[in-house]
Amino acid sequence: MGANIGIRELKAKLSECVRRAADGECIIVTDRGRPVAQLTALDDATLDDMARIEQGVAEGWITPPKRRGGLGKARPLLLSDGPSIQEMLDEDRGD
């Protein structure tokens, strides 16, 4: 595990923390003492994936999202027929 740092201290030392993460250290960000995020270096596979996505957008075979952020007010698709997710997981795990 890496070093823990609170949000306030992270704000004050962001450049240093980014450098440490880029050098391979895992920085755990805490909010009121509770871990909420981690700052780590990107691996080569992730960088390759990002470059491929950028290429796809530039070439037009990937369409970027129309808006940023999570699902917002989108509602999950509810499947009424077939097994439940738990049943599928149990089957997959052999339970």
C-alpha positions in Angstrom: 0.0 0.0 0.0 1.1 3.6 -0.5 1.1 6.8 1.4 -2.1 8.3 2.7 -2.9 11.9 2.2 -6.0 14.0 3.0 -7.7 16.1 0.4 -6.6 19.4 1.9 -2.9 18.3 1.9 -3.3 16.8 -1.6 -4.5 20.2 -2.9 -1.5 21.9 -1.4 1.0 19.3 -2.7 -0.7 18.1 -5.9 2.4 18.5 -8.2 4.5 16.5 -5.7 1.9 13.8 -5.4 1.6 13.4 -9.1 5.4 13.2 -9.5 5.5 10.5 -6.7 2.7 8.5 -8.4 4.4 8.8 -11.8 7.5 7.4 -10.1 5.5 4.3 -9.0 4.2 5.2 -5.6 0.5 4.6 -4.9 -1.0 7.6 -3.1 -4.2 6.9 -1.2 -6.5 9.9 -0.9 -8.6 10.2 2.2 -11.6 12.2 3.2 -11.9 12.6 6.9 -9.6 9.7 7.4 -11.5 7.3 5.1 -9.8 6.2 1.9 -11.8 7.4 -1.1 -9.4 7.3 -4.1 -6.0 6.4 -5.2 -3.4 8.2 -7.4 -1.2 5.8 -9.4 0.9 5.9 -12.5 -0.7 4.8 -15.8 0.7 1.6 -17.2 1.7 1.1 -20.8 -1.5 -0.8 -21.6 -3.7 2.0 -20.4 -1.7 4.6 -22.3 -2.0 2.4 -25.5 -5.8 2.1 -25.0 -6.1 5.8 -24.6 -4.1 6.4 -27.8 -6.3 3.9 -29.6 -9.5 5.6 -28.4 -8.1 9.0 -29.5 -7.2 7.5 -32.9 -10.7 6.1 -33.2 -12.3 9.4 -32.5 -10.1 11.2 -35.0 -10.8 8.6 -37.7 -14.5 8.6 -36.9 -15.0 5.0 -35.9 -15.6 5.9 -32.2 -18.2 8.5 -31.3 -17.4 10.5 -28.1 -20.1 10.9 -25.5 -22.5 13.8 -26.1 -22.1 14.9 -22.5 -19.7 14.4 -19.7 -20.3 12.8 -16.3 -21.9 9.6 -15.1 -25.3 8.3 -16.0 -26.9 11.3 -14.5 -30.7 10.6 -14.3 -30.5 7.6 -16.6 -32.3 4.6 -15.3 -30.8 1.1 -15.4 -32.3 -1.4 -17.8 -34.4 -3.9 -15.9 -34.5 -7.4 -17.3 -37.7 -9.2 -16.3 -37.1 -12.5 -18.2 -34.3 -15.0 -17.5 -32.1 -15.6 -14.5 -31.1 -12.9 -12.0 -27.6 -11.5 -12.0 -27.0 -13.4 -8.7 -28.1 -16.6 -10.4 -25.8 -16.0 -13.3 -22.9 -15.2 -11.0 -23.6 -18.4 -9.0 -23.7 -20.5 -12.1 -20.5 -18.9 -13.5 -18.7 -19.5 -10.1 -20.0 -23.0 -9.9 -22.0 -22.3 -6.7 
